Amino acid sequence: MNARLRKVQTWLRDKNLDAACLTTRANIFYLTQFDCDPHERLLALFVFPDLDPFLVCPQMETARVRQAGWSYPVIGYGDADNPWPMIEEQLSVLDKRSAPCIAVESDHLSFERAQSLQRCLPAQAQLINAEGLLQLRAVKDSDEIQVLEEAAALADYGIEAGIQALREGCTEMEIVAEIEYALKKKGVREMPFSTMVLFGEKTGDPHGTPGFRPLQRGDGVLFDLGVVHNGYCSDITRTVFFGEATEEMKKIYETVLKAQESALARCQPGVPIAEVDLAARRVIEEAGYGPYFPHRIGHGLGVEVHEYPSMHQNNNTLLQTGMTFTVEPGIYIPEIGGIRIEDDVVVSPGGPRLLTRFSKELRVVDAS
């Protein structure tokens, strides 16, 4: 049994729980190395404190489960089958326990499936939130960090591809296409979120939508992109200027960069997450742009592009060596423009280690 499954078993024993039923693609991949988008079909992993786990998946995926290295029981079901009676048979071992407690991902398990699971269990069984279990993914091992570093290098490449494609009159969607085409040629099959390219005043919207606005001299250009590489995600944001930058936008850029540097300096083992956010927020507030920084400093990064922990000013969780997350301060002035600088960071004993390495020097792209 792999070390990650053993950690789940230990957690179940520590919490005096009888089983965990996990249904998210991310957690199942993390624990089994089997990755599958089941669409509307049931995909579930059952883990016990003292018994072998079993996996439930569509019949068409069972061969790939074995190819991924899974050696424990698999319940494969056809599209015309109801998998719950098969699950009930496997869970009959819990009938000997008067009131078993099962940990589930309450923010993912639908009400209908929770009811189906309850019908497979003894009458007094309870379903509880597996939130504490999900935090096991927060600290990455050396193999995970290596894959994250490779994913970050591909994100760096995507930024350069986007910058190289800029030309007067091109549209945001054309640059999105150029970036994704370049990454596909590098072997990237999947993006963890829709690639974002925004021009000019549209950069003042933190989550703007690329469209057909043409690029003009003097525009800021905001790139926010990532890749999925061997099951792990990257996420990077860079902002450049086309042809020229106003003095006001240069000031905003330097403020955001200083804010990020202040936040990165607090990315040390034992530091509360809140201090990372507040370090950046103070810089932006002191520069007079406080109301224009509307979001947290970042988010956990790994199998999912947004995962635990949430990097906000009220989170007093202490950073640990191996935690990986983004640090992405921004200033956004509606109808004028905005700047965001984002890097992927892993906490190491000596402080922060940046996985994304694309230059953050203020860059004006030649418009000739």
N, C-alpha and C positions, 0 to 999 in steps of 0.2 A: 504494500500500500504506500502511495506517495506521501511525502511529508505534509502536503496541504490537507489531504483527507484526514491524516492523523490529528492535525490541529483542530479540525472540525469535531472529530470524536472527543478530543480533550475538552473542547468548549461545551459540548453536550453533557459530558460527565460533570464538569464544574457547575453547570447550571441545573443539574439534575433533570435533564430532558431525555425523552425516549427516542426521538428521531428529529431529523430536519428534512423538510421537503422543499427543495430549491428548484425554481422554475425560470430564472432569468438566463438568457443566453450567456451573459458575461460570467456569472458565477459557475455555470456548468462547464464552460470552457476552462476557467481558472482551475477547477478541481479535477477535470478529466482529460483536458487537452483536446476534447472533441468540440468542434465549432459547427453550429448548425442554426440556420434561420428556419424555424418550423412553420412560419406563417401562422395560420390559425390553429395548427395542430398542437397537441400537448407534448411538451418536452419537460421532463422532470427527473431530478436526482434525489434519491432517498439515502440518507446517511444515518447510521445508528452508532451509539457509543460503544457497542460491544459485538456487533455483527457486521458482515460484509455489506457494502452498499449495493444498490441496484439502480439502473438507469432505464427510463421510459422514453421511447422515441418512435417516430414513424418507421414502419417496417423497411421502407426504402433507404433508411439511413443506417441500418444495423451493420452493414459491411464497413462503412466509414468509421463507425464507433470502434470496431476492432482494429482498423488500420491506425487509429489514434492511440492505440495501446491499452484500451480498457479491457481488463481481464475478468471483471465481475459480471454478475447476471445482467442481462438486457431483456427488457420487455419490448418487443417490436410489434406494432399493431398496424393493420391495414386501414385504408381510408374509410372502409365500411364497418370497421370494428369499434366497439366501445372499450377503451383501455382500462376503465375503472374496475370492472370485475377481476381483471388480471392483477391489478394493483392490490385489490382487497385480499386476494389469495396470498400475495407476498407479505402483506402487512398482518396476516393472521397471527404472527409471532407476538404481536402486541396485545392479543386477546387475554393473555395471562396477567396483564397489568391492569389494576382496577381503574385508573384514570390517567392514561398516558398523555403526556404533553408533547406536542409536535411544533417545532419552530418552522415558520413559513415567512416568505418575503411578502409582507402584508401590503406593500405598495405596488406589488405586481400580480399577486394571485387574485384572479377575478372572484367575485362573489359566487358565481355558478360553480367554478372549480373548487372553491373552499367548501361548498355544500357537498360536492361529489366526494371530496376527501373525507369529510366528516362521516359520510355514509359508509366509508371503508373501515372506520375505526370503532372501537367500543363506545357505548352510549355516553360515558362520562369523559370522553377524550376532550382535550382542550387544544386549540390552536393559539400560539403566541407569536409575537413579532420577533423575527430573527435579526433585528437591527445590529445587535452587538456582534453577531457572527460575521456580518458583512464588512466589519472593520478589519478583518484579518487580511484583506487585500491591500491595506494602506501601506505597509512596509514591504518594499520590493527586495528580492534577492538579487545576487549578482547577474544571474542569467536574464532576469527580467530587465534589469537596468541596461544590459548590453543590447537587448532588442529595442528598448525605448530610445537608446542612443542612435541606433540605425534608423528608426522611424523619424527621429529629429533631423538627421542628416538629409533625409528625403524631403522633409518640410523646408529646410534651408534651400534645397535645390529648387523647390517649387517657387519660392520667393524670387530667386534669381531669374527663373524662367519668365515669371510675370513681369519683372522689371525690363528684361531684354525685349519683351513684346510690345512695350509702350511706344505709341507713335501718335502724333496729333490726329484727332478725328476718330480713333478707335473707340469702341464701346466697352463698357464694363464686362458684358457677357462675352465679348470676343477675347478678352484677357483671361477670363475664367476658363474658356475653352483651350486657350494656349497652355495654361498652367496644367490643366488636367491631362491634356494630350502628352505634354512633356513627361509627366509623372507616369502615365500609362506605359510609355515607352521604357521607363525604368523598372517596370514590373509591378507597379502599384495597382491593385485591383479595386480598392475601396477607399473612399474618403469617410472620415468619421462624422462629418457634417458638411453642409453645402459650402463650397468654396466661396469666399466673400471678396469681391473687388469693388471698391467704391471710389468715385471721383468727386473732387471739389466739395461743394456744400453737403453732399451726401455722406461724407465722412463724419459729419456731425451727428449721425444716428449710430449708436453703438452696435446695433444689429440690423443695419440697413440691408436692403435687397438689391443685388446687382440688376441692372437693366440696360437700357440702350442710350444712356447719356454719353455724348462724345467727349473725349479728353481734350482739354484746352490748356494752353500755356498758363502757368500759375496755379494749376490745380494741385491739391494734395491727392495722393493715391494711397488708400488703405488696403492692405492685403491681410486677410485672416484665413488660414488654411491649415490642413493637417492630412495625415495619411493613416491608414491601418496597415501595419506591417507585422506579419507573423502573429497576429492576434492582439497587438498593442498599438496604441494611438499616439500621435504627436499633434501639437497645436501651437502655431506661431502667428504673431501679428507684427508686421512692419509697416511704417508709413514713410513714403518718400514724396518728393515734389517734382513736378514736371515743368522744366524750363526755369522756374524761379519760385522763390518763397517770400511771402511778405514778412516784415519784421515781427508782426504779431504772431504769425504761425511759427516762426523760428523760436520765439520766446516760449510758446506753448510746448513746442517739441522739447526744448531743453528742460522745461519744468517736468514733463512726463519722464524724461530720461533720468533726471535727478531723483524723482520719486521712485522709479524702479530700482535705482542703485541703493537708495535708502532701505527699501523693502528687502532687497537681496542680502544686505548686510545683516539683517535679523534672521535669516534662514539658517539658524544654528540649532544643533540638538539641544533640547530642553527649553527652547524659547516658546512662549505661547503663540499660537497662530494669530491671535488678535494683534500682537505687536508687529507682525509683518504687514498687516493691512494698515494699521495706524501710522506706521513709519512713512508709508507712501502718502497717506491722506494728509498728514501734517504738512508735507512739502507742498502739496497742491493747494491746501487751504492758505498757507502763508503767502503763496504767490497770487492769491485772490481768485482762484478758480474752484474753490471748494464745491459750489453747487453744480459744477459741471463734471464731477466724478461720481456717477450715479450707481456704480456697481462694486462688488467685492473685489479684492485684489487678485483672486484666482480660485482655482478648483483642483481637486485631486485628479490625477492622470494615470492611466494604466490600460487595463483591458477595455475600459470605457473612457471616452474623452472627458466626461464629467463624472467623477466618482468621489467617494469620501477621501479626504475631508473637504468641507466647504471653508474656503479661506476668507473669513469675514471678521469684522472688528469685535464681534461678541463671542467668538469661539476661543475658549481658553485651553483647548487641547494642546499638549506640549508636542513640539516637533520631535521626531525620532530619526535617527540615521536610517536611510533607505526610503523615507517618504518622498514621493514624487508628485509634483504639482506645477501649476502655472503661476507666474507672477506677471500681471498685466494691467498696470495702471493706465488710465486714459482721461483725457479732457475732451468734451464734446460740446460745441457751441452750435445750437440749432441754426440752420440756414446759412451758417458761415463755414464751419468745418471742424474737424476733430483729429486727434492724435491718439493712437494706442500703440504701446510697445509690449510685446508678450514673449516670454521665454519659458521653456520647460526646464524645471529645476529638480535636482535630487539633493537631499540633505546628506552630507557626508560628515565624518568626524571633524574635519577641518573647516566645515562651513558649506556654503552652497556650491554645487557643481552644475554648470549650465550645459544642458544637452543640445539645445538649439544654439547655433553659434554665428548666425548671419550678422554682419556688421550692424551696429546701432548708431554709427556716426550719421549725423544729419546729411541726407543725400539728395542732391538736385540732379535729376536725370536730364541729360542733354535733349533739348527739344528740336534740334536741327535735323 
